[in-house]
Amino acid sequence: MGSLGAILRHPDDLYPLLKLKIAANHAAKQIPPEPHWAFCYTMLHKVSRSFGLVIQQLGPELRNAVCIFYLVLRALDTVEDDTSINFDIKVPILEAFHRHIYDPKWHFSCGTKEYKVLMDQFHQLSTSFLELGKGYQEVIEDITKRMGAGMAKYILKEVETVDEYDEYCHYVAGLVGLGLSKLFYASKFEDLVSDSLSNSMGLFLQKTNIIRDYLEDINEIPKSRMFWPREIWSKYVNKLEDLKYKEISDKAIQCLNDMVTDALLHAEDCLKYMSDLRDPSIFRFCAIPQVMAIGTLALCYNNIEVFRGVVKMRRGLTAKIIDRTNTMADVYGAFFDFSTMLKFKVEKNDPNATKTLSRIEAIQKCCSNSGLLNQRRSYILDTKARFNSALVNPILFHISSDII
Ligand code: D9A
């Protein structure tokens, strides 16, 4: 749970934190009896604490398909990320991964910690996969095939242009959006959403991760690949590593803000995607990560800490988002609040200020045009308050940066 200090500073975090803890205990009791399914659900909760809980609340059939899809993708990632595997070995594994999932005898040892366990016990995953309905299997196979090929293409390639950045993010995240939309459709709970909107759902999440994880990625030993596109960072520095050195912190901030502005482009598509969903549990499953993403972008914007340490939302705020994201009105409210926070952080002398502000305005317009912004608890004030930008003063901004 959150630290005592954090709870004392944010006492209203306590209730959502307790609720989350209870949900986690409940989920732990619901592990299925069959050993291969027990393995999959135990793994799921190990690799992803809060997202695992959100998967758990889906209906039984879809839950199994999503759990397997999630773990297959994690396994593929483990192969992609393991820098000790030679290129000549790695590429054929990535390209044939969609066939390995049908073979309970296949396994390949790599990765560390829980990912090593996942790879060593891969047969548990393929055994479970083979029990899914054919419709689900085919979606997972198709996405795994396309993602593996995309990863292989980028293994030795740097991300140069913004188009390449979008293409790389499509392979590793956009395709996840496409696959999930097809799984929802196969479950008969949803209509089929367009590939373009599904892709945006992945790009918004992945770009947020790439921004937030700058320092972790750049400091990785052995050196890992970086995904910030040269077309953006070369406007500010000669080498991507230079962003973390103090002497040029104004350039670093401008570059960071440019990256956040690029990511904001996907927010409107995401709102459209979510507004088309009908099933409440699928809705929550999709909406919680998106609200976290816009919150994280608001937190990272103009924040030098991205280059100095880990910038993450406090656990209490994550718990609040999980507790309070249930309807489209909640999502519009959250996107509106976090956009307002962003707006206050934009400084006039930032080279992209105009572009950033116009993207923020477009998001806010989308939220207010819905007609669903009403009396609700704001993430910024966190009392029952209508968050009207005309009422907001600069003092509030300081409060909000502490609250987040
Ligand atoms: C998702 Cl099946 C992801 N990724 C996420 C998590 O959300 C998406 C990986 C596998 C699956 C799903 C996600 C959720 C709902 C709808 C989606 C969707 O599309 C319609 O994907 C686009 O991040 C990873 C990619 C971005 C690469 C796709 C959310 C998640 N959160 C983490 C928190 C964190 O900080 O990473 O995994 C967690 O709770 O551990």
Residues whose N, C-alpha, C, O or C-beta is under 5 A from the ligand:
A	BS01	D9A	V47 S48 R49 S50 F51 V66 F69 Y70 V172 A173 V176 G177 L180 M201 G202 L205 Q206 F285 C286 P289
